């Protein structure tokens, strides 16, 4: 129990899980990661320019090695060394650790975009397949381009495209030009989603 209390009383440092997962992607070595975490720990205690010899003692490495690791982090633009004036007008050095966090944010955003791109591609393929099934024939290259333009240029909601195709088939018209007129009409009525269409149809019943 005493050992546990000593551990808990030692304090904790918040570390991004993304850093532990992606530090290799940032071209950061394990030793560089450890130095970065040590700098983070000192910064959390208010020391933004710690004595590198202290980090060396923690890592059981010479201060010269720690200096080289810090220099590599700066070269890789994972941290920066800044000099600012304090309230007394004296120059004060500090390590800025945010460049790594910014790079991690970019990686996270790129990962989200990749996932969204996969979803968009799957949804696009689903629309193509559905139109072919409803029309009972393969799409021509021109028809494929028309549907792609609905998605990429006109930014029509994929659900609305599918509903417009179904309405065309219901009316026994197997033409994308007819589907395009349906979509344009809905656009004029400010119908942008499936729910918008349902509300409009409830307010304007056909029969």
C-alpha positions in Angstrom: 0.0 0.0 0.0 2.8 2.4 0.8 4.4 1.7 -2.6 1.0 2.5 -4.3 0.7 5.7 -2.3 4.2 6.7 -3.3 3.3 6.0 -6.9 0.1 8.0 -6.8 1.8 10.9 -4.9 4.4 11.1 -7.7 1.9 12.9 -9.9 0.8 12.1 -13.5 1.4 13.6 -16.9 -1.2 13.6 -19.6 0.1 12.0 -22.8 -1.8 11.8 -26.1 -2.5 8.2 -27.1 -2.0 9.4 -30.7 1.6 10.3 -29.9 2.3 6.8 -28.7 0.6 5.3 -31.8 2.1 7.6 -34.4 5.5 8.7 -33.2 7.2 6.4 -35.7 5.2 8.1 -38.5 6.7 11.4 -37.3 10.1 9.9 -37.8 10.7 10.0 -34.1 13.0 7.4 -32.5 12.2 5.8 -29.2 14.9 7.8 -27.4 13.6 11.0 -29.0 10.1 10.1 -27.8 11.4 9.5 -24.3 13.2 12.9 -24.3 10.0 14.6 -25.6 8.0 13.0 -22.8 10.6 14.1 -20.3 10.4 17.7 -21.6 6.6 17.4 -21.3 6.9 16.3 -17.7 9.2 19.2 -16.8 6.9 21.6 -18.7 3.9 20.3 -16.7 5.8 21.4 -13.5 6.5 24.9 -14.9 10.0 24.3 -16.2 10.0 24.8 -19.9 13.8 24.9 -20.2 15.1 22.1 -18.0 18.7 21.2 -17.4 19.4 18.4 -20.0 21.7 16.8 -17.5 18.7 16.1 -15.3 16.9 14.3 -18.2 20.2 12.4 -18.7 20.1 11.2 -15.1 16.5 10.0 -15.5 17.3 8.2 -18.8 20.8 7.1 -17.5 22.4 8.7 -20.6 25.1 11.3 -20.8 24.0 15.0 -21.1 25.8 15.1 -24.5 23.5 12.4 -25.8 20.4 14.2 -24.5 21.6 17.4 -26.2 22.0 15.5 -29.5 18.5 14.0 -29.1 17.0 17.4 -28.4 18.9 18.9 -31.4 17.5 16.1 -33.6 13.9 16.9 -32.4 14.5 20.6 -33.4 15.9 19.6 -36.8 12.8 17.4 -37.4 10.7 20.4 -36.4 9.0 18.4 -33.7 10.0 21.0 -31.1 11.4 24.6 -31.3 13.7 26.5 -29.0 12.4 30.0 -28.3 13.8 33.0 -26.5 11.4 35.5 -24.9 11.7 38.4 -22.6 10.3 38.1 -19.1 8.7 40.9 -17.1 12.2 42.0 -16.0 13.3 42.3 -19.6 15.6 39.3 -19.4 15.9 36.8 -22.2 14.3 33.5 -21.2 14.7 30.3 -23.2 12.0 27.7 -23.5 11.2 24.5 -25.5 8.0 24.8 -27.4 6.5 21.3 -27.7 3.4 22.2 -29.8 4.9 21.5 -33.3 4.6 17.7 -32.5 1.0 18.2 -31.4 0.2 20.2 -34.6 1.7 17.3 -36.7 -0.4 14.8 -34.8 -3.5 16.9 -35.4 -2.8 16.9 -39.1 -2.3 13.1 -39.1 -5.7 12.7 -37.3 -7.4 14.9 -39.8 -5.9 13.0 -42.7 -7.0 9.7 -41.2 -10.6 11.1 -40.8 -10.5 12.3 -44.4 -9.3 8.9 -45.7 -12.1 7.2 -43.8 -14.6 9.6 -45.3 -13.2 9.1 -48.8 -13.7 5.4 -48.4 -17.3 5.9 -47.3 -17.9 8.3 -50.2 -16.5 5.8 -52.6 -18.6 3.0 -51.3 -21.7 5.2 -51.4 -20.9 6.1 -55.0 -20.6 2.5 -56.0 -23.8 1.7 -54.2 -25.7 4.4 -56.2 -24.2 3.2 -59.5 -25.3 -0.4 -58.7 -28.8 0.7 -57.6 -29.4 2.7 -60.7 -28.3 -0.3 -62.9 -30.6 -2.6 -60.9 -33.6 -0.3 -61.2 -33.0 0.5 -64.9 -32.3 -3.2 -65.6 -29.2 -2.5 -67.6 -25.5 -1.3 -67.2 -24.9 2.4 -67.1 -23.3 4.1 -70.1 -20.1 6.1 -69.6 -22.1 9.3 -70.1 -24.6 8.2 -67.4 -21.8 7.4 -65.0 -20.4 10.9 -65.6 -23.9 12.4 -65.0 -24.2 10.7 -61.6 -20.6 11.6 -60.7 -21.4 15.3 -61.4 -24.5 15.1 -59.2 -22.3 14.1 -56.4 -19.1 16.1 -57.1 -20.4 19.3 -58.7 -24.1 19.7 -57.7 -23.4 18.2 -54.3 -26.8 16.5 -54.3 -27.5 14.4 -51.2 -26.9 10.7 -52.1 -30.2 9.7 -50.5 -32.1 12.2 -52.7 -30.4 10.8 -55.8 -31.6 7.3 -54.9 -35.1 8.6 -54.2 -35.2 10.5 -57.4 -34.2 7.4 -59.4 -36.9 5.4 -57.6 -39.5 8.1 -58.5 -38.4 8.0 -62.1 -38.7 4.2 -62.2 -42.1 4.4 -60.4 -43.2 6.7 -63.3 -41.7 4.2 -65.8 -39.2 6.7 -67.1 -35.7 5.1 -67.3 -33.8 8.2 -68.1 -31.3 10.2 -66.0 -32.4 13.4 -67.8 -35.8 12.8 -66.1 -34.1 12.1 -62.8 -32.1 15.3 -63.2 -35.4 17.3 -63.6 -36.7 15.8 -60.4 -33.5 16.8 -58.6 -33.7 20.3 -60.0 -37.3 20.6 -58.9 -36.5 19.5 -55.4 -33.6 21.9 -55.3 -35.9 24.8 -56.2 -38.1 23.7 -53.3 -35.1 23.9 -51.0 -35.2 20.1 -50.5 -31.7 19.1 -49.4 -32.2 15.9 -47.3 -34.5 12.9 -47.1 -36.3 14.5 -44.2 -36.9 17.7 -46.2 -38.5 15.6 -48.9 -40.8 13.8 -46.5 -41.9 17.1 -45.0 -42.6 18.5 -48.4 -44.5 15.5 -49.5 -46.6 15.6 -46.4 -47.5 19.3 -47.0 -48.1 18.7 -50.7 -49.7 15.3 -51.1 -50.2 14.2 -54.7 -53.6 12.8 -54.2 
